[in-house]
Amino acid sequence: MLMLFSPFISNLLRNHRIDAVLQMYWNYALFQKKKKTKKTRK
């Protein structure tokens, strides 16, 4: 999955849109965390 996004991310980095990449990654990480906590809690 990461390989799929690497060209997109490198393109953003070339355009100096690092803040956008970090924001996207942060949102994804939070989404994954929420999914995990929901799964572990029964």
N, CA, C and O atoms as a GROMACS GRO file, in nm:
protein
  168
    1MET      N    1   0.083  -0.120   0.000
    1MET     CA    2   0.000   0.000   0.000
    1MET      C    3   0.087   0.126   0.000
    1MET      O    4   0.058   0.223  -0.069
    2LEU      N    5   0.196   0.121   0.078
    2LEU     CA    6   0.284   0.237   0.085
    2LEU      C    7   0.351   0.260  -0.051
    2LEU      O    8   0.370   0.375  -0.092
    3MET      N    9   0.385   0.152  -0.120
    3MET     CA   10   0.448   0.163  -0.251
    3MET      C   11   0.355   0.235  -0.349
    3MET      O   12   0.400   0.308  -0.437
    4LEU      N   13   0.226   0.213  -0.333
    4LEU     CA   14   0.127   0.275  -0.421
    4LEU      C   15   0.128   0.428  -0.404
    4LEU      O   16   0.110   0.503  -0.500
    5PHE      N   17   0.148   0.471  -0.280
    5PHE     CA   18   0.140   0.615  -0.250
    5PHE      C   19   0.275   0.686  -0.265
    5PHE      O   20   0.279   0.809  -0.270
    6SER      N   21   0.385   0.611  -0.271
    6SER     CA   22   0.517   0.674  -0.273
    6SER      C   23   0.536   0.775  -0.387
    6SER      O   24   0.591   0.882  -0.362
    7PRO      N   25   0.492   0.746  -0.511
    7PRO     CA   26   0.506   0.848  -0.616
    7PRO      C   27   0.426   0.974  -0.586
    7PRO      O   28   0.470   1.086  -0.613
    8PHE      N   29   0.306   0.955  -0.529
    8PHE     CA   30   0.220   1.067  -0.493
    8PHE      C   31   0.286   1.153  -0.386
    8PHE      O   32   0.285   1.276  -0.394
    9ILE      N   33   0.343   1.086  -0.284
    9ILE     CA   34   0.408   1.157  -0.174
    9ILE      C   35   0.532   1.229  -0.223
    9ILE      O   36   0.556   1.345  -0.188
   10SER      N   37   0.614   1.161  -0.306
   10SER     CA   38   0.736   1.224  -0.357
   10SER      C   39   0.701   1.346  -0.443
   10SER      O   40   0.773   1.446  -0.443
   11ASN      N   41   0.590   1.337  -0.516
   11ASN     CA   42   0.544   1.450  -0.597
   11ASN      C   43   0.507   1.568  -0.507
   11ASN      O   44   0.540   1.683  -0.538
   12LEU      N   45   0.438   1.539  -0.397
   12LEU     CA   46   0.400   1.645  -0.303
   12LEU      C   47   0.525   1.707  -0.240
   12LEU      O   48   0.533   1.828  -0.222
   13LEU      N   49   0.622   1.622  -0.207
   13LEU     CA   50   0.746   1.672  -0.147
   13LEU      C   51   0.818   1.763  -0.245
   13LEU      O   52   0.876   1.865  -0.206
   14ARG      N   53   0.815   1.725  -0.374
   14ARG     CA   54   0.879   1.808  -0.475
   14ARG      C   55   0.811   1.943  -0.484
   14ARG      O   56   0.875   2.044  -0.514
   15ASN      N   57   0.682   1.945  -0.458
   15ASN     CA   58   0.605   2.070  -0.463
   15ASN      C   59   0.606   2.142  -0.329
   15ASN      O   60   0.534   2.240  -0.309
   16HIS      N   61   0.691   2.093  -0.235
   16HIS     CA   62   0.704   2.154  -0.103
   16HIS      C   63   0.571   2.153  -0.028
   16HIS      O   64   0.538   2.248   0.044
   17ARG      N   65   0.496   2.047  -0.044
   17ARG     CA   66   0.369   2.035   0.028
   17ARG      C   67   0.384   1.933   0.141
   17ARG      O   68   0.299   1.846   0.161
   18ILE      N   69   0.494   1.945   0.214
   18ILE     CA   70   0.523   1.850   0.322
   18ILE      C   71   0.414   1.856   0.429
   18ILE      O   72   0.376   1.754   0.485
   19ASP      N   73   0.365   1.977   0.457
   19ASP     CA   74   0.260   1.993   0.559
   19ASP      C   75   0.136   1.912   0.521
   19ASP      O   76   0.072   1.853   0.608
   20ALA      N   77   0.103   1.910   0.394
   20ALA     CA   78  -0.015   1.834   0.348
   20ALA      C   79   0.007   1.684   0.368
   20ALA      O   80  -0.084   1.611   0.407
   21VAL      N   81   0.129   1.639   0.339
   21VAL     CA   82   0.162   1.497   0.355
   21VAL      C   83   0.152   1.457   0.502
   21VAL      O   84   0.094   1.354   0.536
   22LEU      N   85   0.209   1.541   0.588
   22LEU     CA   86   0.207   1.511   0.732
   22LEU      C   87   0.064   1.510   0.783
   22LEU      O   88   0.027   1.425   0.864
   23GLN      N   89  -0.017   1.602   0.736
   23GLN     CA   90  -0.157   1.609   0.778
   23GLN      C   91  -0.232   1.484   0.736
   23GLN      O   92  -0.309   1.427   0.812
   24MET      N   93  -0.207   1.441   0.611
   24MET     CA   94  -0.271   1.321   0.558
   24MET      C   95  -0.228   1.198   0.640
   24MET      O   96  -0.312   1.115   0.675
   25TYR      N   97  -0.098   1.188   0.668
   25TYR     CA   98  -0.046   1.074   0.744
   25TYR      C   99  -0.101   1.074   0.886
   25TYR      O  100  -0.137   0.969   0.939
   26TRP      N  101  -0.109   1.193   0.947
   26TRP     CA  102  -0.160   1.206   1.084
   26TRP      C  103  -0.306   1.162   1.091
   26TRP      O  104  -0.344   1.088   1.182
   27ASN      N  105  -0.387   1.208   0.995
   27ASN     CA  106  -0.528   1.169   0.990
   27ASN      C  107  -0.542   1.018   0.973
   27ASN      O  108  -0.627   0.956   1.036
   28TYR      N  109  -0.457   0.960   0.888
   28TYR     CA  110  -0.460   0.815   0.864
   28TYR      C  111  -0.422   0.740   0.991
   28TYR      O  112  -0.484   0.639   1.026
   29ALA      N  113  -0.320   0.789   1.060
   29ALA     CA  114  -0.274   0.724   1.184
   29ALA      C  115  -0.384   0.729   1.290
   29ALA      O  116  -0.408   0.630   1.359
   30LEU      N  117  -0.450   0.844   1.303
   30LEU     CA  118  -0.559   0.857   1.400
   30LEU      C  119  -0.674   0.764   1.364
   30LEU      O  120  -0.735   0.703   1.452
   31PHE      N  121  -0.703   0.752   1.235
   31PHE     CA  122  -0.810   0.664   1.189
   31PHE      C  123  -0.778   0.519   1.223
   31PHE      O  124  -0.865   0.444   1.268
   32GLN      N  125  -0.652   0.478   1.202
   32GLN     CA  126  -0.610   0.342   1.233
   32GLN      C  127  -0.619   0.316   1.383
   32GLN      O  128  -0.661   0.209   1.426
   33LYS      N  129  -0.580   0.415   1.462
   33LYS     CA  130  -0.584   0.402   1.608
   33LYS      C  131  -0.727   0.383   1.656
   33LYS      O  132  -0.755   0.299   1.741
   34LYS      N  133  -0.819   0.462   1.599
   34LYS     CA  134  -0.960   0.452   1.637
   34LYS      C  135  -1.014   0.313   1.603
   34LYS      O  136  -1.086   0.252   1.682
   35LYS      N  137  -0.977   0.263   1.484
   35LYS     CA  138  -1.022   0.131   1.441
   35LYS      C  139  -0.971   0.024   1.537
   35LYS      O  140  -1.045  -0.067   1.575
   36LYS      N  141  -0.844   0.036   1.576
   36LYS     CA  142  -0.784  -0.064   1.665
   36LYS      C  143  -0.850  -0.062   1.802
   36LYS      O  144  -0.881  -0.168   1.857
   37THR      N  145  -0.872   0.057   1.858
   37THR     CA  146  -0.931   0.067   1.992
   37THR      C  147  -1.072   0.011   1.990
   37THR      O  148  -1.116  -0.053   2.086
   38LYS      N  149  -1.143   0.035   1.881
   38LYS     CA  150  -1.280  -0.016   1.871
   38LYS      C  151  -1.279  -0.169   1.867
   38LYS      O  152  -1.366  -0.234   1.925
   39LYS      N  153  -1.180  -0.225   1.798
   39LYS     CA  154  -1.172  -0.371   1.786
   39LYS      C  155  -1.136  -0.436   1.919
   39LYS      O  156  -1.196  -0.537   1.956
   40THR      N  157  -1.040  -0.378   1.990
   40THR     CA  158  -0.994  -0.439   2.115
   40THR      C  159  -1.100  -0.429   2.224
   40THR      O  160  -1.113  -0.520   2.307
   41ARG      N  161  -1.176  -0.322   2.224
   41ARG     CA  162  -1.282  -0.305   2.325
   41ARG      C  163  -1.402  -0.391   2.289
   41ARG      O  164  -1.451  -0.387   2.177
   42LYS      N  165  -1.449  -0.469   2.387
   42LYS     CA  166  -1.565  -0.555   2.359
   42LYS      C  167  -1.675  -0.529   2.461
   42LYS      O  168  -1.781  -0.591   2.455
   0.00000   0.00000   0.00000
